[in-house]
Amino acid sequence: MILFGRSHFSVGESTLKPKDIVDRAVALGYDAACLIDTMNISGMIAFSKAAKDAGIKPMIGIRVRIVPDPRHRKPKKGDTHEDKPNPELPRPDHQE
């Protein structure tokens, strides 16, 4: 069996250290543990080392949030283009 968990590197979602997830997996008798942090892989090395030291298989994942391009805005009623640049935000190719 595999234990899946998030660590304190998933800010605001967990207070566990990567080693805590490994320790819990070992205590439950699991042969693998998976660290799946949100928008972050900073705990990967500590987690992998702790899992290998404990004799279980480390697995790494990441939860990625996908958001629309903030440089664009939704068209207003009557606009002919579906996607127009937002004039309030700088363009990536614009240099001052």
C-alpha positions, 0 to 999 in steps of 0.5 A: 500500500502507498501513503499519500501526503502533503508536507508543510511545503504546501503552504497553508495545507499541512504542517507535516514535515516530509519525514513525518509522512515517511514515519507514518507510512512505516508505522502503518506497514506501507511499503511506499509513500508519496509526497504530493505538495502543491506548487512546490517540490522543495521537500523532495530531497528530504522526503526521498532520503527519509524514505530510503533510510526507512526502507520504503519506496519514495514517490514524488508528485506535485499538485499544480494550479492552472490559471488563465493568463492574467494579461488577458481579460474576458471580452465585453458583450459585442466584442468581436475578438474572444481574447484581448490584451488587458491594457492595465497589465504590462506586456511581456515583450514591453520594455521601459 
